[in-house]
Amino acid sequence: MAQTHFGYQTVDEDEKAGRVRGVFDSVATNYDLMNDVLSLGLHRAWKAYTVAVAAVRPGMKVLDIAGGTGDLARAFAKAAGETGRVVLTDINEAMLRVGRDRLLDEGVVLPTAACDAEHLPFADGSFDLASVAFGLRNMTHKEAALAEMARVLRPGGRLLVLEFSKPAPLLQKPYDWYSFTFMPLMGKLIAKDADSYRYLAESIRMHPDQATLTGLMKGAGFGHVDVHNLAGGIVALHVGIKC
């Protein structure tokens, strides 16, 4: 049986999705609080930048993949307006439930779907834009997921991938301390779950760097890919245009 990475562990491919689901079941209720603590609030700026680059216009059809608690979907829905359509998806039902309920509390009603990004339940060319924020690194077959994202986009449609990446060399040592000491400690103190945050730190290290992800996106059908490094490369926004 083929194997893959779950953080620094090697596991059977058919185990990874279940293990990732367990991590996000555990962190779902504290997800937004922990994002604020661990990023010192910067995740909000990174997502705001992504929304600005997306430049969603009224009437556009947008797919937010692994959308978690709905931060991007909310902003996209506002920009797309009543004539547009924004769909929020996540493989993890606990995360999707938190996002859907939060959006409803704010008066935002949009379609949601619990689905695997490697098998999206949408027709070819259904969307003008797709996004995945801090979710691609948890997918077992990234090439398959990226190919699915390309499939559901119309020609000329764009994919925005916001994800942790490889920081500048001067940041590497302090970033390692932050990832493997501070993150699990905050996970233990706030979310009562150090192991899940240790996995998240490991998953970041196993994720492709900027150049490698650019190559994967081009191989999946995106003819042009721009890379926007944020926070010294700790986070990168990849923007691909479907051929």
Helices and strands as residue ranges (DSSP letters): E 3-6, E 9-12, H 13-27, G 28-30, H 31-39, H 42-54, E 61-65, H 71-80, E 85-90, H 93-105, E 112-114, E 127-133, G 136-138, H 142-152, E 153-164, G 169-171, H 172-177, I 178-182, H 183-190, H 194-206, H 210-219, E 222-230, G 231-233, E 235-242
